[in-house]
Amino acid sequence: MKLGEKTAYLKGLIEGLQIDESTKEGKVILAMADILQDMALAAEDIQDQIDEIVEVVDTIDEDLGEVERDFYEIDDDCCCDDDCDCYDDDCDCYDDDDDELYEVVCPSCGDTICLNEGMLEEGSMTCPGCGELLEFDFEEEDEDTEE
């Protein structure tokens, strides 16, 4: 039985008791029944909204998975276990002839992100984990090597 049905049942029981609305106790009991019914309706509305949001998030998650597979060229038929990111040298899914990959740790969320040289040359990117803008500055390294 759902919450709305339970409160309707309770309200029916109260009406069946023929509680006198002119007494203090009767006013309190009837007011509490009305409040419970309003709360039950609000809770059901919130649950409906949550269900809609979950459906939208699931759709976004599926779409993001497709984008990640396209971006990182991940093969769904990968022979590796779930922990493999398909960039390991030992993995058959990774092609050594492609650009060299670099691992960068986001200072905000701590996620490790794999980047190729082209992505680093752009100078910045948005962290897929937290949305923070990551900027890559190689000038300090160049100055250190010249000295």
C-alpha positions, -999 to +999 in steps of 0.1 A: +000+000+000+014+034-010+017+063+014-012+082-003-034+051+001-025+047+037-034+083+045-067+080+027-074+049+047-065+067+079-087+096+070-116+072+063-111+056+098-112+090+114-144+099+096-158+065+106-152+073+142-174+104+138-149+126+157-166+158+168-150+188+151-162+212+178-139+197+204-102+207+208-091+170+204-113+166+173-098+197+157-063+184+163-069+149+150-086+162+118-058+188+113-032+161+117-050+139+092-051+167+066-014+174+072-005+138+068-025+136+035-007+168+022+027+153+032+019+120+014+009+139-018+041+159-016+062+128-010+046+111-040+053+142-062+089+142-050+092+105-058+078+110-093+104+138-099+132+116-086+121+088-110+122+112-139+156+125-129+170+090-126+157+082-161+174+114-175+207+106-156+207+071-170+202+084-205+230+109-200+253+082-186+247+060-216+254+090-239+285+098-220+296+062-223+293+064-260+313+096-261+340+081-240+342+051-262+344+073-293+369+097-277+392+071-262+385+046-290+377+020-264+365-013-279+334-028-262+347-062-271+379-057-251+394-089-240+407-073-208+391-072-174+371-043-161+402-026-145+420-023-178+419+012-193+432-003-226+462+020-226+486-005-209+515-016-231+506-053-222+471-049-234+463-061-270+437-033-273+463-006-272+481+003-304+518+013-297+520+032-330+495+059-318+506+090-299+523+086-266+499+090-237+505+109-205+488+106-172+477+138-155+462+140-121+435+167-116+444+188-086+407+194-077+392+159-078+423+136-080+411+118-111+438+104-134+433+115-170+451+100-200+462+126-226+480+124-259+504+150-272+478+167-293+456+173-262+486+186-243+496+210-271+461+226-269+473+240-235+441+233-215+412+210-211+382+205-188+385+176-163+358+150-172+355+142-135+348+176-119+346+201-148+376+220-136+397+238-163+432+222-164+459+243-180+492+229-191+522+252-190+556+239-202+575+272-200+588+265-165+602+231-177+618+247-207+635+274-185+648+247-161+664+226-189+681+257-204+699+266-172 
